[in-house]
Amino acid sequence: MDVAAAKALGAGIAVIALAGVGIGIGNIFSALVSSVARNPSARDQVFGIGILGFALTEAVALFALLIAFLILFT
Amino acid sequence: MAAGEPTIDALGQFKLHTVLGPIGRSVNFTQSNLLMVVSGAIILGLLYFGARPRAVVPGRLQAAAELMYDFIARLVSDQIGDEGRRFFPFVFTLFFFILFGNLLGLLPYTFTFTSHIAVTAALAILVIVLVTVVALRIHGLHFFSYFFPKGAPVLLSPIIVPVEIISYLSRPVSLSIRLFANMVAGHVMFEVFASFMVMMAGAGAIGYLGAVGPLALNVVLMGFELLVACLQAYVFAVLTCIYLHDAVHLH
């Protein structure tokens, strides 16, 4: 296997982590939707926490993406 | 990949070079430093010209300045409590420095200084040193009880204490890498899709039509990056507040 092919494979494997992140972000927003549906008046408080959780989870995706970019472009 | 085919140079945009001619070269004043100065000047200008009228019914600029102040004041008092008022200037500076750094970086021909790990790591280390110093000043040596939560069985202490120490020390790492990775990933994505556009345009008339796809994607991405720029500054500020809360209250 030449290096370019191995790099492409490695980058592909690195972004498998996005599956977990997808599940995580889906969980966060499903919880956010159901909590707002139960208590619409809490929307403002819950929304900030939800966005914070989204950003923290999304960071994991970006770590994986960064590794993929590092493999591909360096 | 055939030779001569255009390759994607995604990381080239993060290269530093000096600005302002020979003066900049002699003191190594790079475009990153220039953008830092510009973002600082914008914040100071906004606050200075915003706070000057002192009108009861605020104009646009004054409303913006009051909004900035109010946003951080509410964030700090929500997260840290009344003791948090002391940390308001620190969190305010941190938030708006990062926010304007992220936003200025989205303009064409500029540079995102938060896309360098050196900058974000410096900010994160600043935060963690401040948090530790504050905790030590308020609680003295009692601070070290932070690493052993109240009510935990003593038998488990050989496991809990190292885990708590590692999680405490990994805070600056995750704080800096989160901001840096977000900015780098966004800008690399811009570059990749822009390169697709150039490659497709090289394929002739059909390519010009096909290039509309990546162009549209880049437009959407720009909207998303505007959101991310604000969100990451907010996350950085919120996490700083949470760490300060831990330092002031110890769990």
Boltz contact constraints between the chains, C-beta under 6 A:
constraints:
  - contact:
      token1: [A, 52]
      token2: [B, 238]
      max_distance: 6.0
  - contact:
      token1: [A, 55]
      token2: [B, 231]
      max_distance: 6.0
  - contact:
      token1: [A, 55]
      token2: [B, 235]
      max_distance: 6.0
  - contact:
      token1: [A, 59]
      token2: [B, 178]
      max_distance: 6.0
  - contact:
      token1: [A, 62]
      token2: [B, 181]
      max_distance: 6.0
  - contact:
      token1: [A, 62]
      token2: [B, 182]
      max_distance: 6.0
  - contact:
      token1: [A, 62]
      token2: [B, 185]
      max_distance: 6.0
  - contact:
      token1: [A, 63]
      token2: [B, 181]
      max_distance: 6.0
  - contact:
      token1: [A, 65]
      token2: [B, 185]
      max_distance: 6.0
  - contact:
      token1: [A, 66]
      token2: [B, 181]
      max_distance: 6.0
  - contact:
      token1: [A, 69]
      token2: [B, 188]
      max_distance: 6.0
  - contact:
      token1: [A, 73]
      token2: [B, 10]
      max_distance: 6.0
  - contact:
      token1: [A, 73]
      token2: [B, 11]
      max_distance: 6.0
